[in-house]
Amino acid sequence: GELLGYYEPDDPEERRVARKRFIAPSNGLTPEDVERLLADVLEESPELIRASQEVFAHYQTSLEAPPSCE
């Protein structure tokens, strides 16, 4: 499959086992997920939500094809 990115665990014990965990696109946040989190959970301003949408739009148009694990 394709890789979306990775995260490094904050917990030092978990970090000893797995330095990086790769996130497949199906497990990543979508722009819609981010919008819902910012608006409904974090109750952020409409300006911040619009700015995040612009970041996603720029990211999606400037992104090279993700690496493949195949």
ABEGO torsion letter per residue (X at the ends): XBBAEBBBBABAAAAAABABBBBBAAABBBAAAAAAAAAAAAGBBAAAAAAAAAAAAAAAAABBBBBBAX
